[in-house]
């Protein structure tokens, strides 16, 4: 079944068991990425990416690289951010990933889009919303597992699900 053209939420013609299993695994991966990062589990986070993964941030905050290429570099950058938040800002980020929509699924490659609300939990008990944005993810399935291959984080304008996919 060609599911490449599946882009309209609510369509049921493509909902066979294999598609549903892949979609559930992709949604778990997208949400799990935030949970592993927020917990500071970078070994677990690395397992969620392909070796040649790419992480791109449009309108990156000052001091944050706008592009990290390779699983190793992404983990280094994310670990530095996590440690900076703890040491300098005295708290922890919480990434709330919602509205996960699989917009393309071609057997071994998929695209998903989701929304981000990044909050900050200070040691003194205060909480604040730090950023909002949207993820456009390209995922690849290897050896029966989905992994993040390319993540583009839009921190300002949220792209429509009907727009062109992220680079693979």
Residue pairs with C-beta under 8 A, 6 or more apart in sequence:
1 14
1 16
1 19
3 14
3 19
3 104
3 105
3 106
3 107
4 104
4 105
4 106
6 14
6 102
6 103
6 104
6 105
7 103
7 104
7 161
7 162
9 101
9 161
19 105
22 102
22 105
22 110
22 141
22 146
23 102
23 105
25 145
25 146
26 100
26 102
26 105
26 110
26 112
26 139
26 146
27 100
27 102
27 112
29 48
29 139
29 146
29 147
29 148
30 97
30 100
30 112
30 114
30 135
30 137
31 97
31 100
32 48
33 45
33 48
33 97
33 148
33 151
34 95
34 96
34 97
34 116
36 42
36 44
36 45
36 48
37 45
37 78
37 82
37 93
37 95
38 92
38 93
38 94
38 95
40 79
40 82
42 75
42 78
42 79
42 82
45 75
45 78
46 71
46 75
47 147
48 147
48 148
49 71
49 74
49 147
49 148
49 149
50 71
50 140
50 142
50 147
50 148
50 149
51 70
51 71
52 69
52 70
52 71
52 149
53 70
53 71
53 74
53 147
53 148
53 149
53 150
53 151
54 67
54 68
54 69
54 70
54 74
54 149
54 150
54 151
54 167
55 67
55 68
55 74
55 77
55 150
55 151
55 153
56 66
56 67
56 150
56 151
56 152
56 153
56 166
57 64
57 65
57 66
57 67
57 152
57 153
57 155
58 66
58 152
58 153
58 154
58 155
58 156
59 154
59 155
59 156
60 66
60 155
61 131
61 155
64 77
64 81
65 77
68 74
68 76
68 77
81 93
82 93
85 91
85 92
85 93
85 120
86 92
89 120
89 122
90 122
90 123
90 124
91 120
91 121
91 122
91 123
92 120
92 121
93 118
93 119
93 120
93 121
93 130
94 118
94 119
94 120
94 121
95 116
95 117
95 118
96 116
96 117
96 118
96 119
97 114
97 115
97 116
97 135
98 114
98 115
98 117
99 113
99 114
99 115
100 112
100 113
100 114
101 112
101 113
101 114
101 161
102 110
102 111
102 112
103 111
103 112
103 113
103 161
103 165
104 110
104 111
104 165
105 111
107 141
108 140
108 141
108 142
109 138
109 139
109 140
109 141
109 149
109 168
110 138
110 139
110 140
110 141
110 146
111 136
111 137
111 138
111 139
111 165
111 166
112 135
112 137
112 139
113 134
113 135
113 136
113 137
113 159
113 161
114 134
114 135
114 137
115 132
115 133
115 134
115 135
115 158
116 131
116 132
116 133
116 134
116 135
116 153
117 129
117 131
117 132
118 129
118 130
118 131
118 132
118 133
119 127
119 128
119 129
119 130
120 127
120 128
120 129
120 130
121 127
122 128
131 155
132 155
133 153
133 154
133 155
133 156
133 158
134 153
134 154
134 158
134 159
135 151
135 152
135 153
135 154
136 151
136 152
136 154
136 159
136 165
136 166
137 148
137 150
137 151
137 152
137 166
138 148
138 149
138 150
138 151
138 165
138 166
138 167
138 168
139 146
139 147
139 148
139 149
140 146
140 147
140 149
141 147
149 168
150 166
150 167
150 168
151 166
152 166
152 167
